[in-house]
Amino acid sequence: MAQSGFTPIQLYRSTTPTAVPLAGNLVAGELAINLADEKLYFENASGVVKVLADSAVTGTVTSVAASGGTTGLSFSGGPIITNGTLTLAGTLVVANGGTGASTFTANGLLLGNGTSAVSVTAVGTTGQVLVGNTGAAPTWATLSSSVVTSFSAGTTGLTPSTSTTGAITLAGTLAVTNGGTGGTDASTARSGLGATVTGAALFTAVDAAAARTTLGATTVGANVFTLTNPSAVTFPRFNADNTVSALDAATFRTAIGAGTGGGSVSSVSGTGTVNGITLTGTVTSSGSLTLGGTLSGVDLATQTSGTLAVARGGTGATDAGTARSNLSAAASGAVGSSGLTMNTARMLGRTTASAGAIEEITIGTGLSLSGSTLTATASGGTVTSVNASGGTTGLSFTGGPVTGIGTLTLAGTLAVANGGTGATTAPTARTALGSTTVGDNLFTLTNPSAIRFLRVNTDNTVSALDAANFRSAIGAGPGSGTVASVNADGGTTGLSFSGGPVTGSGTLTLAGTLAVANGGTGGTTQSTARSGLGATAVGANFFTLTNPSSVTFVRINSDNTISTLDAPTFRSAIGAGTSSTTGTVTSVSGTGTVNGLSLSGTVTSSGNITLGGSVTSVATTATIDGVTIGYRSIPRSTTSGTAVVGDVGKCIAVTAGITIPNSTFAAGDAVSIYNDSGSAITITAGVTTLRQAGTGNTGNRTLAARGMATVWFNSATEAVISGAGVS
């Protein structure tokens, strides 16, 4: 563990099993370590990366040779005791998947010969065919003639005119199961092929309009489907005759009753009478217009049409019997329990939660019944101020509160927790969504436009390799062999295979649910899939929002549901009038200094805010790719007796023995020790295991006079020591 205020020196390293540093990752003499394999590597003067130490290996390979066994193949060039090449030669025998032969007759055919080498026939001549010979190889022969002795059309539905000799004429109807239709005319053919009534009608539609009608298109649906490309920014409007108009912005605002600019309404008056209903009053600041009168003069023959539903105060019927049934009334002529008389200021209905006789209903508060007119007496309220907040979403509103006419302007960056990315650029968005370095490189991999295979490199970059380089990268040869058994395992993906192992022929069947971590959803339904992908309630509601099929605006409700509102309702919901106003930013300035970097300048119309200066300080916990930033030199330490955390990344100059303590340092920490004396000193292994690099030695080590050693920690209880003068 690094001492507070200091940064340890750490080797180039990897935690991926079997990963080996590339020559391009190191310079001559530089060390690298694989924490998973516990192997220490270095690059020699020739630019070759070699293993310097391996905690699992204590022996040395002194000679390499190879044998082809009984395969018919052999190796030359071995044994190799320093460096060299093993060369493969010979002919692979049949028992090992080969042919046992090195040449074949051109244009001959191959013949099996048990476990012996494959043989080849002579070259046949024009018109010859191979004829089998019982117990012997087939031979070439010339056919003189051929006779059909029997012919049958089977279950195809066709019948031959003769089943023996002569010209054969087929008759009948070809069955569906044999590629026919099973019909003798167009109608039965369509039925035979499984066409539904709608499908057949669609198939025989005389034009596009008839096809759309067959598919269930309404008038307005067909008009939307065939709407002429406007080739400009337009807004659709559904007209009363079910046609569709594409309107420009100005015409659309007029259509929905929206204005184009600011202003103040100083007075609103109500006037006029329609069918006995009058609108009166004048409002100059706040107040209400009064609707009064009694509905009269409505011509049911000309001013109404259709049947008024029960939910709208009607009967939903065109005859008395159906009307009583829809209203749950007693049979014709029956009288309710209230008899033929009623108290004043009452209405007829039923308050009991069951079917039965008519009951009297008392007129409640806020209503007045005078004569035959029911009037509302309660007054409404007035909205005086509207504001909005983005909460913890990362979004914010400006322009509020609106107390008259104004615009609430939304700005900011939507946070990940609210369905956004929390970023303003593609790279930072990917990072915010949890992309790792390798994940980001895979996501942005340049299109190879060829067949390629992916390799993830030790520096988390991604290479697209062709087949030859990919085989080389995974240590695969270009030759052939015999697969004796095939099985498959879904690992931790949530998928599994059944049907294996396959040792001859068979099928491996994939089942299960692909986990999110492996590119799936982890769910078996749409709902659990959305949840598995991290959808919030509001995000899921947006994703499954029903097509409004009209011009609408979206509102997020307090219970995280989504409402689609028409223009007047939306303006009411946000407290807007029928016109809008906008503001202008006249000046933006930059000021302040952080860690030596300063922001300066003022923009009044267009221009730039200037970021200048130099970084003068970096926090001691600052990192690069997750690794704490180290020193640009190796500081000298004068610690004596026992090494301490503050020595990480430093060189301890000592004149006497020093102890390496246990459970003090963290994995990856490194400490150098210089014997600044004329005699050998002892480095005591206080740590559980102190290994000497490149050997099987453990325990206390001796450092020669003026010798220098580096101690690198594989864990808090295990360290590796190497250097000049270490024994």
C-alpha positions in Angstrom: 0.0 0.0 0.0 1.5 3.4 -1.0 2.2 5.9 1.7 -0.1 8.9 1.6 1.4 11.6 -0.6 3.7 9.2 -2.5 3.1 7.1 -5.7 4.6 3.6 -6.1 6.6 2.5 -9.1 4.7 -0.4 -10.8 5.8 -2.7 -13.6 4.0 -3.0 -16.9 1.6 -5.8 -16.0 -1.5 -7.9 -16.9 -4.0 -9.8 -14.8 -5.1 -11.9 -17.8 -4.0 -15.6 -17.6 -1.5 -16.6 -20.3 -1.2 -13.0 -21.6 2.4 -12.3 -22.8 3.7 -8.8 -23.4 4.5 -7.9 -27.0 7.9 -6.7 -28.1 6.3 -3.4 -29.0 5.0 -3.0 -25.4 8.6 -3.0 -23.9 12.0 -1.6 -24.5 15.3 -3.5 -24.2 15.9 -4.2 -20.5 12.3 -3.4 -19.4 10.4 -5.8 -17.1 6.8 -6.8 -17.3 4.8 -9.2 -15.0 1.7 -11.3 -15.4 -0.1 -11.3 -11.9 -2.3 -14.2 -12.8 0.5 -16.6 -14.0 3.1 -15.2 -11.6 5.6 -14.9 -14.5 8.2 -12.1 -14.9 9.2 -11.1 -18.5 12.0 -9.0 -20.0 13.0 -7.8 -23.4 16.6 -8.7 -24.4 18.9 -6.6 -26.6 17.6 -8.3 -29.7 14.1 -7.1 -29.0 12.8 -10.6 -28.0 10.5 -11.0 -25.0 11.6 -13.9 -22.7 10.5 -15.3 -19.4 12.8 -14.2 -16.6 11.1 -16.0 -13.7 8.1 -18.3 -13.3 6.9 -19.2 -9.8 5.5 -22.5 -11.0 8.5 -23.7 -13.0 11.9 -24.6 -11.4 13.4 -26.7 -14.3 15.1 -25.9 -17.6 14.3 -27.3 -21.1 17.7 -28.4 -22.6 16.6 -30.3 -25.7 13.5 -30.4 -28.0 12.8 -33.2 -30.6 9.7 -34.6 -32.3 8.5 -37.9 -33.7 5.7 -38.7 -36.2 5.0 -42.0 -34.5 3.0 -44.4 -36.7 1.4 -41.6 -38.8 3.8 -41.9 -41.7 5.1 -38.5 -41.0 8.6 -37.7 -39.6 10.5 -34.7 -38.3 14.1 -33.7 -39.1 16.3 -31.0 -37.6 16.1 -32.3 -34.0 17.0 -32.5 -31.3 17.3 -28.7 -30.9 19.5 -27.7 -27.9 19.8 -23.9 -28.6 17.6 -22.8 -31.6 16.6 -24.3 -34.9 13.7 -25.6 -36.9 11.9 -29.0 -36.8 10.8 -29.9 -40.4 7.8 -32.2 -41.1 7.9 -34.6 -44.0 6.3 -37.9 -45.2 2.8 -39.1 -46.2 0.0 -39.2 -43.6 -1.5 -42.8 -43.5 -5.2 -43.6 -43.7 -5.4 -44.6 -40.0 -4.5 -41.0 -39.1 -6.9 -39.3 -41.5 -4.6 -39.2 -44.5 -4.6 -41.0 -47.9 -1.4 -43.0 -47.6 -0.5 -41.8 -51.2 1.6 -39.0 -52.5 0.4 -38.8 -56.1 -2.8 -39.6 -58.0 -3.6 -40.3 -61.7 -5.0 -37.1 -63.2 -8.7 -37.4 -63.9 -8.9 -40.7 -62.0 -11.4 -41.5 -59.2 -10.3 -42.4 -55.7 -11.1 -45.9 -54.3 -11.0 -46.9 -50.6 -8.8 -49.8 -49.7 -9.4 -50.5 -46.0 -6.5 -49.2 -43.9 -4.2 -49.4 -46.9 -3.4 -46.4 -49.1 -6.1 -44.9 -51.3 -6.0 -46.2 -54.9 -7.1 -44.5 -58.1 -8.9 -45.7 -61.2 -7.7 -45.4 -64.7 -9.1 -42.5 -66.8 -12.5 -43.3 -68.3 -13.3 -42.5 -71.9 -16.3 -40.6 -73.3 -19.6 -42.3 -72.6 -18.2 -44.7 -70.0 -19.6 -45.1 -66.5 -18.3 -47.0 -63.5 -19.9 -50.4 -63.0 -19.6 -52.3 -59.7 -18.0 -55.7 -59.4 -19.0 -57.8 -56.4 -16.0 -58.0 -54.0 -13.7 -56.1 -56.4 -13.0 -52.6 -57.6 -15.5 -51.1 -60.1 -14.5 -50.9 -63.7 -15.3 -48.5 -66.6 -18.0 -49.8 -69.1 -19.9 -48.4 -72.0 -23.8 -48.6 -71.7 -25.5 -50.0 -74.8 -29.1 -49.3 -73.8 -31.5 -48.8 -70.9 -35.2 -49.8 -70.5 -37.8 -48.4 -68.1 -39.8 -51.5 -66.9 -42.2 -49.8 -64.5 -43.4 -46.2 -63.8 -45.6 -44.8 -61.0 -46.3 -41.3 -59.9 -46.8 -42.4 -56.3 -49.0 -40.2 -54.0 -48.5 -37.0 -56.1 -52.0 -37.0 -57.4 -50.8 -37.6 -61.0 -51.4 -40.9 -62.9 -49.5 -42.2 -65.9 -51.2 -43.3 -69.1 -49.0 -46.5 -69.1 -46.9 -48.1 -66.4 -44.7 -50.2 -68.7 -43.5 -49.2 -72.2 -44.2 -46.6 -74.7 -44.7 -42.8 -74.4 -46.0 -41.9 -70.9 -48.5 -39.1 -70.5 -49.3 -37.8 -67.0 -52.8 -36.7 -66.0 -54.5 -35.6 -62.8 -53.7 -32.7 -60.3 -50.4 -32.3 -58.5 -50.8 -32.4 -54.7 -49.7 -29.5 -52.5 -47.3 -31.9 -50.7 -45.5 -32.5 -54.0 -45.1 -28.8 -55.0 -48.5 -28.5 -56.7 -51.7 -26.7 -55.7 -54.2 -29.6 -55.5 -56.7 -27.5 -57.5 -57.9 -27.3 -61.0 -58.8 -23.6 -61.0 -57.5 -20.4 -59.4 -60.0 -20.4 -56.5 -59.4 -24.0 -55.4 -55.7 -23.6 -56.0 -55.6 -20.6 -53.5 -57.7 -22.7 -51.0 -55.4 -25.6 -51.4 -52.4 -23.4 -50.6 -54.0 -22.4 -47.3 -55.2 -18.9 -48.4 -57.7 -17.3 -46.0 -60.7 -15.3 -47.3 -58.7 -12.1 -46.6 -55.5 -13.5 -48.1 -57.3 -14.6 -51.3 -59.0 -11.2 -51.6 -55.7 -9.5 -51.2 -54.1 -11.8 -53.8 -56.8 -10.9 -56.3 -57.1 -7.2 -55.5 -57.3 -5.3 -58.8 -55.3 -2.3 -57.6 -53.5 -0.8 -54.6 -56.7 0.9 -53.2 -58.5 -2.4 -53.2 -55.6 -4.1 -51.5 -55.5 -1.5 -48.8 -59.2 -1.9 -48.2 -58.8 -5.7 -48.0 -56.0 -5.1 -45.3 -58.5 -3.2 -43.2 -57.4 0.4 -44.0 -59.8 3.1 -43.0 -60.3 6.2 -45.1 -57.9 8.2 -42.9 -55.4 5.3 -42.7 -55.3 4.9 -46.5 -54.9 8.7 -46.9 -51.9 8.7 -44.4 -50.4 5.6 -46.2 -50.6 7.4 -49.6 -49.7 10.9 -48.4 -47.6 12.7 -51.0 -44.0 13.3 -49.9 -44.0 16.9 -48.7 -40.2 17.3 -49.2 -40.3 20.1 -46.5 -40.8 20.4 -42.8 -44.6 19.9 -42.4 -47.1 18.8 -39.7 -50.0 16.5 -40.5 -53.6 17.4 -39.8 -56.6 15.0 -39.9 -59.6 16.8 -41.5 -63.2 16.3 -40.8 -63.7 14.4 -44.1 -60.9 12.0 -43.1 -58.5 13.5 -45.6 -54.9 14.4 -44.4 -53.3 17.8 -44.9 -49.5 18.5 -44.6 -49.3 22.1 -43.2 -46.3 24.4 -42.8 -45.5 25.8 -39.3 -47.5 29.0 -39.7 -50.7 27.2 -40.9 -50.3 24.5 -38.3 -50.1 27.1 -35.5 -53.3 28.7 -36.8 -54.9 25.2 -36.9 -54.1 24.5 -33.2 -54.8 28.0 -32.1 -51.2 28.9 -31.2 -49.6 32.3 -31.6 -46.2 33.2 -32.8 -45.0 35.9 -30.4 -45.3 37.6 -27.1 -47.7 40.1 -25.8 -50.2 40.6 -23.0 -54.0 40.1 -23.0 -55.5 43.1 -21.2 -59.2 42.2 -21.4 -61.3 39.2 -22.2 -65.1 39.5 -22.7 -67.8 36.9 -23.1 -70.9 37.5 -25.3 -73.5 35.7 -27.4 -76.3 33.2 -27.1 -76.6 29.8 -28.6 -79.7 27.7 -28.1 -80.6 29.6 -24.9 -77.1 29.4 -23.4 -75.4 32.8 -22.9 -71.8 33.8 -22.1 -71.4 37.2 -20.2 -68.8 39.1 -18.3 -65.4 40.9 -18.8 -62.1 40.0 -17.1 -59.3 42.6 -17.1 -56.8 40.9 -14.7 -58.3 37.7 -13.2 -61.8 36.3 -12.8 -64.4 34.2 -14.5 -66.7 34.5 -17.5 -70.3 33.5 -16.6 -72.2 30.8 -18.6 -75.9 31.0 -18.0 -79.4 30.5 -19.5 -81.3 27.4 -20.3 -80.7 25.1 -23.2 -83.6 25.4 -25.6 -84.4 25.3 -29.3 -82.3 22.2 -30.0 -83.7 20.5 -33.1 -83.1 16.8 -32.4 -83.8 16.0 -36.1 -81.2 18.4 -37.5 -78.8 19.2 -34.7 -78.2 15.7 -33.4 -77.6 12.3 -34.9 -76.9 8.7 -33.8 -77.8 7.2 -30.5 -76.6 8.8 -27.2 -74.7 6.3 -25.1 -75.6 5.6 -21.5 -72.2 6.9 -20.4 -73.2 10.3 -22.0 -76.6 10.5 -20.3 -78.5 8.7 -23.1 -80.0 5.3 -23.4 -77.8 3.7 -26.0 -81.0 2.4 -27.8 -83.5 3.3 -30.5 -86.5 1.6 -28.9 -88.1 1.8 -25.4 -87.5 -1.8 -24.4 -83.7 -1.7 -25.2 -83.5 1.7 -23.5 -85.0 0.4 -20.3 -82.8 -2.7 -20.4 -79.6 -0.6 -20.9 -80.7 1.7 -18.0 -81.5 -1.4 -15.8 -85.0 -0.2 -15.5 -88.1 -2.2 -14.5 -90.3 -3.6 -17.2 -92.6 -1.3 -19.1 -95.4 0.2 -16.9 -93.6 -0.6 -13.6 -93.4 2.1 -11.0 -90.4 2.5 -8.6 -90.6 2.3 -4.8 -90.9 6.1 -4.6 -94.3 5.9 -6.2 -95.6 8.7 -8.5 -94.7 11.5 -6.1 -91.3 13.1 -5.3 -89.9 15.6 -2.8 -88.8 18.9 -4.2 -85.2 19.5 -5.4 -84.6 15.8 -6.0 -83.6 13.7 -9.0 -84.4 10.2 -10.0 -81.7 7.5 -10.0 -80.4 4.7 -7.9 -77.7 4.9 -5.2 -77.9 1.3 -3.9 -75.2 -0.9 -5.4 -77.6 -3.4 -7.0 -80.3 -3.6 -9.5 -83.7 -2.5 -8.3 -86.3 0.2 -8.2 -85.7 3.9 -8.9 -84.7 6.0 -5.9 -84.7 9.7 -5.1 -81.2 11.4 -5.2 -80.5 14.6 -3.2 -78.9 17.5 -5.0 -75.4 17.9 -3.5 -73.3 20.9 -2.5 -72.3 23.2 -5.4 -75.4 22.3 -7.5 -78.8 24.1 -7.7 -82.0 22.6 -9.2 -84.4 25.3 -10.3 -87.4 24.3 -12.4 -86.0 21.9 -14.9 -82.5 23.4 -14.9 -79.5 21.9 -12.9 -76.9 24.7 -12.4 -73.4 24.5 -10.9 -72.9 27.2 -8.2 -69.2 26.5 -7.2 -66.5 28.8 -8.6 -63.2 27.7 -10.1 -59.6 28.6 -9.2 -56.8 30.5 -11.0 -53.3 29.4 -11.7 -50.9 32.4 -10.8 -47.5 30.9 -11.2 -45.8 27.9 -13.0 -42.3 26.7 -12.5 -40.4 23.4 -13.2 -37.4 21.5 -11.8 -35.3 18.8 -13.4 -34.7 17.2 -9.9 -31.8 14.8 -9.9 -32.0 14.0 -13.6 -29.2 16.4 -14.6 -31.7 18.5 -16.5 -32.8 22.0 -15.5 -35.4 24.6 -16.5 -34.8 28.3 -16.9 -37.4 31.0 -17.5 -39.5 30.3 -14.5 -41.6 31.0 -12.6 -44.0 32.1 -15.3 -46.6 34.3 -13.8 -48.2 35.5 -17.0 -46.8 34.4 -20.4 -43.4 32.9 -20.8 -41.4 29.8 -21.8 -39.8 27.2 -19.6 -36.5 26.2 -21.3 -35.0 22.7 -20.7 -31.2 22.3 -20.6 -28.5 20.1 -19.2 -27.5 16.5 -19.7 -29.9 13.6 -18.7 -28.2 11.3 -16.1 -27.8 7.6 -16.6 -30.1 6.9 -13.7 -32.9 8.6 -15.6 -32.4 6.9 -18.9 -29.8 9.2 -20.4 -26.0 9.0 -20.8 -24.9 11.8 -18.5 -22.5 13.0 -21.2 -22.3 15.4 -24.1 -20.0 13.4 -26.4 -20.0 9.9 -27.7 -16.8 8.7 -25.9 -17.9 10.1 -22.5 -21.4 8.7 -23.0 -19.9 5.2 -23.6 -17.8 5.6 -20.4 -20.8 6.8 -18.4 -22.8 3.7 -19.6 -20.1 1.5 -18.1 -17.9 0.9 -21.2 -14.5 -0.6 -20.4 -11.5 0.2 -22.5 -11.8 -3.1 -24.5 -15.6 -2.7 -24.7 -15.2 0.8 -26.1 -12.6 -0.4 -28.6 -15.0 -3.2 -29.7 -17.9 -0.8 -30.0 -15.9 1.6 -32.2 -14.0 -1.1 -34.2 -13.4 0.1 -37.8 -15.4 -1.9 -40.4 -12.9 -4.4 -41.7 -15.0 -5.0 -44.9 -13.5 -8.5 -45.1 -13.6 -11.8 -43.2 -11.7 -11.1 -40.0 -11.3 -12.6 -36.5 -11.1 -10.5 -33.3 -8.1 -10.6 -30.9 -8.1 -8.6 -27.7 -4.6 -7.4 -27.0 -2.8 -7.0 -23.6 -3.2 -3.2 -23.8 -7.0 -3.7 -24.3 -6.9 -2.6 -27.9 -8.7 -4.9 -30.5 -7.2 -6.2 -33.7 -9.1 -7.7 -36.7 -6.9 -10.5 -38.0 -7.2 -12.5 -41.2 -7.4 -16.4 -40.9 -3.6 -17.0 -41.2 -2.6 -14.4 -38.6 -5.5 -15.5 -36.3 -4.3 -19.2 -36.4 -0.8 -18.0 -35.7 -2.1 -15.9 -32.7 -3.9 -18.8 -31.1 -1.2 -21.3 -32.0 -3.3 -23.3 -34.5 -1.8 -25.0 -37.5 -3.2 -24.9 -41.0 -3.4 -28.7 -41.4 -6.1 -31.2 -40.9 -6.9 -34.0 -38.5 -9.8 -36.1 -37.2 -12.4 -34.7 -34.7 -13.4 -37.6 -32.4 -15.8 -35.8 -30.2 -17.6 -32.4 -30.1 -19.4 -30.9 -27.1 -20.3 -27.4 -26.1 -20.8 -25.4 -22.9 -22.6 -22.1 -22.4 -20.4 -21.1 -19.5 -21.8 -18.2 -17.5 -23.9 -16.8 -20.4 -27.1 -18.3 -19.1 -27.3 -20.6 -22.2 -26.7 -24.3 -22.3 -26.3 -27.1 -24.9 -27.8 -30.5 -24.9 -27.2 -33.5 -27.2 -23.4 -33.6 -26.6 -20.9 -35.0 -26.8 -21.3 -35.8 -30.5 -18.9 -38.6 -31.5 -20.3 -39.5 -34.9 -23.2 -37.3 -36.1 -25.8 -35.5 -34.1 -27.1 -32.1 -33.1 -26.1 -29.8 -30.3 -29.2 -27.9 -29.2 -28.9 -24.4 -27.6 -31.4 -23.4 -24.9 -31.6 -21.0 -22.0 -31.7 -17.2 -21.7 -28.7 -15.1 -22.7 -27.5 -13.0 -19.7 -27.1 -9.2 -20.0 -23.3 -9.5 -19.4 -23.1 -11.6 -22.6 -25.1 -9.3 -24.9 -28.6 -10.7 -24.0 -31.5 -9.4 -21.9 -31.6 -12.0 -19.1 -35.4 -12.1 -19.5 -37.9 -14.4 -21.2 -40.6 -11.8 -21.5 -40.7 -8.2 -22.8 -41.1 -6.9 -19.3 -38.3 -8.8 -17.7 -36.0 -8.1 -20.7 -36.6 -4.3 -20.2 -35.9 -4.7 -16.5 -32.8 -6.8 -17.2 -31.5 -4.0 -19.4 -31.9 -1.5 -16.6 -35.1 0.2 -17.8 -36.7 2.5 -15.1 -40.4 2.7 -14.8 -40.6 5.9 -16.8 -38.1 4.5 -19.4 -40.2 1.3 -19.9 -43.4 3.4 -20.2 -41.7 5.5 -23.0 -40.5 2.3 -24.7 -44.0 0.9 -24.8 -45.9 4.1 -25.4 -49.0 3.4 -27.5 -49.0 5.0 -31.0 -51.1 8.2 -30.5 -52.0 8.4 -34.3 -52.4 12.1 -34.0 -50.4 15.2 -33.2 -49.6 14.9 -29.4 -47.2 16.1 -26.8 -45.7 13.9 -24.0 -46.0 14.6 -20.3 -44.3 12.5 -17.6 -46.6 12.1 -14.6 -45.7 12.0 -10.9 -46.4 8.2 -10.9 -43.9 7.7 -13.8 -46.6 7.0 -16.3 -46.7 8.8 -19.7 -49.6 10.9 -21.0 -49.9 12.0 -24.6 -51.8 15.4 -24.7 -53.2 17.4 -27.6 -52.0 21.0 -28.0 -54.5 22.8 -25.8 -54.2 20.3 -23.0 -50.4 20.4 -23.2 -50.4 24.2 -23.0 -52.6 24.0 -20.0 -50.4 21.4 -18.4 -47.3 23.6 -18.7 -49.1 26.8 -17.8 -48.6 28.3 -21.3 -50.9 30.5 -23.2 -51.5 30.5 -26.9 -48.4 32.5 -27.7 -44.7 32.3 -26.6 -41.8 34.5 -25.8 -38.0 33.9 -26.0 -35.0 35.6 -24.5 -31.5 36.4 -25.7 -28.2 35.8 -23.9 -26.2 39.0 -24.3 -22.9 38.2 -22.6 -21.0 35.1 -21.4 -17.8 35.4 -19.4 -15.1 33.0 -18.2 -13.1 33.3 -14.9 -11.3 31.3 -12.3 -8.1 29.2 -11.9 -7.9 25.5 -10.9 -4.5 23.7 -10.5 -2.8 26.4 -12.7 -5.4 26.3 -15.5 -7.4 29.5 -16.0 -10.6 30.4 -17.9 -10.8 34.0 -19.3 -12.6 36.1 -21.9 -16.0 37.5 -22.6 -18.3 36.7 -25.5 -21.1 39.2 -26.3 -22.2 37.9 -29.7 -19.9 35.1 -30.9 -16.4 34.0 -30.0 -14.5 31.7 -27.6 -13.8 31.5 -23.9 -10.0 30.9 -23.5 -8.6 28.1 -21.3 -4.9 28.7 -20.6 -2.0 28.2 -18.1 -0.2 25.0 -17.2 -1.1 22.2 -14.7 0.9 23.1 -11.6 -0.3 20.3 -9.3 -1.9 16.8 -9.4 -3.6 15.1 -6.5 -1.6 12.3 -4.9 -4.4 9.9 -5.7 -4.4 10.8 -9.5 -4.3 7.8 -11.8 -3.7 6.9 -15.5 -5.8 3.9 -16.7 -6.5 3.1 -13.0 -2.8 3.1 -12.0 -1.5 5.8 -9.5 0.8 8.2 -11.2 4.4 7.6 -10.2 7.6 9.7 -9.8 9.6 10.9 -12.7 12.7 9.9 -10.8 13.5 7.3 -8.1 13.7 9.2 -4.8 16.3 8.2 -2.2 15.0 6.9 1.1 17.1 6.6 4.4 14.7 4.2 6.1 16.6 1.8 8.4 15.7 -1.5 10.2 12.4 -2.3 8.5 11.0 -1.1 5.1 7.8 1.0 5.4 4.9 1.9 3.0 6.5 5.3 2.4 9.4 3.5 0.7 7.2 2.4 -2.2 8.6 3.7 -5.5 11.8 4.7 -3.8 15.3 3.3 -3.3 16.4 2.7 0.3 20.1 3.4 0.8 21.3 1.3 3.8 24.6 0.3 5.4 23.2 -2.5 7.5 20.6 -5.3 7.2 16.9 -4.5 6.6 13.7 -6.4 7.0 10.8 -6.8 4.5 7.7 -6.9 6.7 4.6 -9.0 6.2 1.1 -7.7 5.3 2.4 -4.1 4.9 2.7 -3.6 1.2 0.0 -4.2 -1.5 0.1 -6.3 -4.7 2.1 -4.4 -7.3 4.1 -2.3 -4.9 7.9 -2.2 -5.6 10.9 -1.1 -3.4 14.5 -0.9 -4.4 17.4 -1.4 -1.9 21.0 -0.2 -2.4 23.8 -1.5 -0.1 25.7 1.7 0.5 28.6 -0.1 2.3 31.7 -2.1 1.6 30.4 -5.4 3.0 27.5 -7.7 2.4 24.2 -7.2 4.3 21.2 -9.5 5.0 17.7 -8.8 3.7 15.5 -10.5 6.2 12.2 -12.1 4.9 9.7 -10.8 7.4 7.1 -11.4 4.6 5.6 -14.9 4.6 7.3 -15.8 1.3 10.3 -14.0 -0.3 11.2 -15.6 -3.6 14.5 -15.1 -5.5 13.6 -14.4 -9.1 14.6 -17.1 -11.6 15.3 -19.7 -8.9 13.4 -21.9 -6.4 15.1 -20.1 -3.5 13.0 -18.5 -0.7 13.7 -16.9 2.6 16.4 -14.4 3.7 18.7 -13.1 1.0 22.3 -11.6 1.0 23.0 -8.4 -0.9 26.7 -7.9 -1.8 28.7 -4.7 -1.1 27.4 -1.9 -3.4 24.8 -4.3 -4.7 21.3 -3.2 -5.7 18.0 -5.2 -5.5 14.4 -4.6 -6.3 11.6 -6.2 -4.2 8.2 -6.5 -6.0 5.1 -7.6 -4.1 2.9 -10.3 -5.7 0.6 -9.9 -2.7 0.8 -8.6 0.8 2.4 -11.9 2.0 4.5 -12.8 -1.1 7.4 -10.9 -2.7 9.9 -11.4 -5.4 13.5 -10.1 -5.2 16.0 -9.7 -8.0 19.1 -7.6 -8.8 22.8 -7.4 -9.0 24.6 -8.9 -6.0 21.5 -10.8 -4.7 22.3 -14.4 -3.5 
